[in-house]
């Protein structure tokens, strides 16, 4: 699995959050093969937009999605797990763009509880 995080530049502990997610997935038997981080700083629209996604379709910028797709392909990852909750549309679009399942960390936790 590739772990993908989207964080505001104000979120200083993003590395610890990525580590915790990777540890949680590993504890459930997943093999974490890579990580991708997209940081959002102050941009057009100012501070009010810092916690909003870059794209309502993909959450991330297109280049970062391509980077994630390349990493998934190179590492033969089964899925991409996003720390941020995904909408149904984002899940569908990202699954198509990445060429493998895209899901949120919360979804993996729910699946583990059902199993």
VODRENBA-351079 format. One record per residue (C-alpha): residue number from 1; chain; x, y, z. Coordinates in Angstrom, 1 decimal. Example, Ala and Ser with C-alpha at 12.3 -4.5 7.8 and 13.67 -1.06 7.14 Angstrom:
BEGIN
<dogu resi="1" chain="A" xx="12.3" yy="-4.5" zz="7.8"/>
<dogu resi="2" chain="A" xx="13.7" yy="-1.1" zz="7.1"/>
This chain:
BEGIN
<dogu resi="1" chain="A" xx="0.0" yy="0.0" zz="0.0"/>
<dogu resi="2" chain="A" xx="1.0" yy="3.6" zz="-0.6"/>
<dogu resi="3" chain="A" xx="0.1" yy="6.0" zz="2.2"/>
<dogu resi="4" chain="A" xx="-1.0" yy="9.4" zz="0.9"/>
<dogu resi="5" chain="A" xx="-1.4" yy="12.5" zz="3.1"/>
<dogu resi="6" chain="A" xx="-2.8" yy="15.9" zz="2.3"/>
<dogu resi="7" chain="A" xx="-1.9" yy="18.5" zz="5.0"/>
<dogu resi="8" chain="A" xx="-2.2" yy="22.3" zz="5.5"/>
<dogu resi="9" chain="A" xx="1.2" yy="23.9" zz="6.0"/>
<dogu resi="10" chain="A" xx="-0.1" yy="24.8" zz="9.4"/>
<dogu resi="11" chain="A" xx="-0.1" yy="21.1" zz="10.3"/>
<dogu resi="12" chain="A" xx="3.4" yy="20.7" zz="11.7"/>
<dogu resi="13" chain="A" xx="3.1" yy="17.1" zz="12.9"/>
<dogu resi="14" chain="A" xx="2.3" yy="15.6" zz="9.4"/>
<dogu resi="15" chain="A" xx="5.3" yy="13.3" zz="9.5"/>
<dogu resi="16" chain="A" xx="4.1" yy="11.7" zz="12.8"/>
<dogu resi="17" chain="A" xx="0.6" yy="11.3" zz="11.4"/>
<dogu resi="18" chain="A" xx="2.0" yy="9.5" zz="8.3"/>
<dogu resi="19" chain="A" xx="4.1" yy="7.3" zz="10.6"/>
<dogu resi="20" chain="A" xx="1.1" yy="6.5" zz="12.7"/>
<dogu resi="21" chain="A" xx="-1.0" yy="5.6" zz="9.7"/>
<dogu resi="22" chain="A" xx="1.8" yy="3.4" zz="8.3"/>
<dogu resi="23" chain="A" xx="2.1" yy="1.6" zz="11.6"/>
<dogu resi="24" chain="A" xx="-1.6" yy="1.1" zz="11.9"/>
<dogu resi="25" chain="A" xx="-1.7" yy="-0.4" zz="8.4"/>
<dogu resi="26" chain="A" xx="1.3" yy="-2.6" zz="9.1"/>
<dogu resi="27" chain="A" xx="-0.3" yy="-3.9" zz="12.4"/>
<dogu resi="28" chain="A" xx="-3.3" yy="-5.0" zz="10.3"/>
<dogu resi="29" chain="A" xx="-1.0" yy="-7.0" zz="8.0"/>
<dogu resi="30" chain="A" xx="-0.6" yy="-4.5" zz="5.2"/>
<dogu resi="31" chain="A" xx="2.7" yy="-3.9" zz="3.4"/>
<dogu resi="32" chain="A" xx="3.4" yy="-0.2" zz="3.2"/>
<dogu resi="33" chain="A" xx="5.7" yy="0.4" zz="0.2"/>
<dogu resi="34" chain="A" xx="5.7" yy="4.1" zz="-0.1"/>
<dogu resi="35" chain="A" xx="4.4" yy="7.5" zz="1.0"/>
<dogu resi="36" chain="A" xx="3.3" yy="10.6" zz="-0.8"/>
<dogu resi="37" chain="A" xx="2.6" yy="14.0" zz="0.9"/>
<dogu resi="38" chain="A" xx="0.9" yy="17.0" zz="-0.5"/>
<dogu resi="39" chain="A" xx="1.2" yy="20.2" zz="1.6"/>
<dogu resi="40" chain="A" xx="-1.0" yy="23.2" zz="1.0"/>
<dogu resi="41" chain="A" xx="0.4" yy="26.6" zz="1.9"/>
<dogu resi="42" chain="A" xx="-1.2" yy="30.0" zz="1.6"/>
<dogu resi="43" chain="A" xx="-2.3" yy="30.5" zz="-2.0"/>
<dogu resi="44" chain="A" xx="-4.9" yy="32.3" zz="-3.9"/>
<dogu resi="45" chain="A" xx="-7.8" yy="32.9" zz="-1.5"/>
<dogu resi="46" chain="A" xx="-5.5" yy="33.2" zz="1.4"/>
<dogu resi="47" chain="A" xx="-5.5" yy="31.4" zz="4.7"/>
<dogu resi="48" chain="A" xx="-9.2" yy="30.5" zz="4.5"/>
<dogu resi="49" chain="A" xx="-8.4" yy="27.9" zz="1.8"/>
<dogu resi="50" chain="A" xx="-5.4" yy="26.2" zz="3.5"/>
<dogu resi="51" chain="A" xx="-7.4" yy="23.2" zz="4.7"/>
<dogu resi="52" chain="A" xx="-9.4" yy="22.8" zz="1.5"/>
<dogu resi="53" chain="A" xx="-8.4" yy="20.3" zz="-1.2"/>
<dogu resi="54" chain="A" xx="-6.6" yy="21.4" zz="-4.3"/>
<dogu resi="55" chain="A" xx="-9.2" yy="19.6" zz="-6.4"/>
<dogu resi="56" chain="A" xx="-12.7" yy="18.5" zz="-5.5"/>
<dogu resi="57" chain="A" xx="-12.2" yy="15.5" zz="-7.9"/>
<dogu resi="58" chain="A" xx="-8.8" yy="14.3" zz="-6.7"/>
<dogu resi="59" chain="A" xx="-8.0" yy="16.1" zz="-3.4"/>
<dogu resi="60" chain="A" xx="-4.4" yy="16.6" zz="-4.6"/>
<dogu resi="61" chain="A" xx="-2.9" yy="18.5" zz="-7.5"/>
<dogu resi="62" chain="A" xx="-2.7" yy="16.6" zz="-10.8"/>
<dogu resi="63" chain="A" xx="1.1" yy="16.3" zz="-10.6"/>
<dogu resi="64" chain="A" xx="1.0" yy="14.8" zz="-7.1"/>
<dogu resi="65" chain="A" xx="-1.7" yy="12.3" zz="-8.3"/>
<dogu resi="66" chain="A" xx="0.7" yy="11.3" zz="-11.2"/>
<dogu resi="67" chain="A" xx="3.5" yy="10.9" zz="-8.7"/>
<dogu resi="68" chain="A" xx="1.3" yy="8.6" zz="-6.6"/>
<dogu resi="69" chain="A" xx="0.3" yy="6.6" zz="-9.6"/>
<dogu resi="70" chain="A" xx="4.0" yy="6.2" zz="-10.6"/>
<dogu resi="71" chain="A" xx="4.9" yy="5.1" zz="-7.1"/>
<dogu resi="72" chain="A" xx="2.0" yy="2.6" zz="-7.0"/>
<dogu resi="73" chain="A" xx="3.1" yy="1.2" zz="-10.4"/>
<dogu resi="74" chain="A" xx="6.8" yy="0.9" zz="-9.5"/>
<dogu resi="75" chain="A" xx="6.1" yy="-0.8" zz="-6.2"/>
<dogu resi="76" chain="A" xx="3.1" yy="-2.9" zz="-7.3"/>
<dogu resi="77" chain="A" xx="1.1" yy="-1.5" zz="-4.5"/>
<dogu resi="78" chain="A" xx="-2.4" yy="-3.0" zz="-4.0"/>
<dogu resi="79" chain="A" xx="-4.0" yy="0.2" zz="-3.0"/>
<dogu resi="80" chain="A" xx="-3.5" yy="3.9" zz="-2.1"/>
<dogu resi="81" chain="A" xx="-4.6" yy="4.8" zz="1.4"/>
<dogu resi="82" chain="A" xx="-5.4" yy="8.5" zz="2.1"/>
<dogu resi="83" chain="A" xx="-5.3" yy="9.9" zz="5.6"/>
<dogu resi="84" chain="A" xx="-8.0" yy="12.4" zz="4.6"/>
<dogu resi="85" chain="A" xx="-11.5" yy="11.0" zz="4.2"/>
<dogu resi="86" chain="A" xx="-12.5" yy="10.7" zz="0.5"/>
<dogu resi="87" chain="A" xx="-15.9" yy="11.4" zz="-1.1"/>
<dogu resi="88" chain="A" xx="-17.4" yy="8.7" zz="-3.3"/>
<dogu resi="89" chain="A" xx="-16.4" yy="10.8" zz="-6.3"/>
<dogu resi="90" chain="A" xx="-12.8" yy="11.3" zz="-5.2"/>
<dogu resi="91" chain="A" xx="-12.6" yy="7.5" zz="-4.5"/>
<dogu resi="92" chain="A" xx="-13.9" yy="6.7" zz="-7.9"/>
<dogu resi="93" chain="A" xx="-11.7" yy="9.2" zz="-9.8"/>
<dogu resi="94" chain="A" xx="-8.6" yy="8.4" zz="-7.8"/>
<dogu resi="95" chain="A" xx="-9.1" yy="4.6" zz="-8.3"/>
<dogu resi="96" chain="A" xx="-9.3" yy="5.2" zz="-12.0"/>
<dogu resi="97" chain="A" xx="-6.2" yy="7.5" zz="-12.1"/>
<dogu resi="98" chain="A" xx="-4.1" yy="5.4" zz="-9.9"/>
<dogu resi="99" chain="A" xx="-5.0" yy="2.1" zz="-11.5"/>
<dogu resi="100" chain="A" xx="-5.7" yy="0.5" zz="-8.2"/>
<dogu resi="101" chain="A" xx="-8.1" yy="1.0" zz="-5.3"/>
<dogu resi="102" chain="A" xx="-8.1" yy="4.3" zz="-3.5"/>
<dogu resi="103" chain="A" xx="-9.6" yy="4.5" zz="0.0"/>
<dogu resi="104" chain="A" xx="-9.3" yy="6.4" zz="3.2"/>
<dogu resi="105" chain="A" xx="-7.6" yy="5.3" zz="6.4"/>
<dogu resi="106" chain="A" xx="-11.0" yy="5.3" zz="8.1"/>
<dogu resi="107" chain="A" xx="-12.3" yy="2.9" zz="5.5"/>
<dogu resi="108" chain="A" xx="-9.5" yy="0.4" zz="6.2"/>
<dogu resi="109" chain="A" xx="-10.2" yy="0.6" zz="9.9"/>
<dogu resi="110" chain="A" xx="-13.9" yy="-0.1" zz="9.3"/>
<dogu resi="111" chain="A" xx="-13.0" yy="-3.1" zz="7.0"/>
<dogu resi="112" chain="A" xx="-10.6" yy="-4.4" zz="9.7"/>
<dogu resi="113" chain="A" xx="-13.4" yy="-4.3" zz="12.3"/>
<dogu resi="114" chain="A" xx="-15.8" yy="-6.1" zz="10.0"/>
<dogu resi="115" chain="A" xx="-13.3" yy="-8.9" zz="9.3"/>
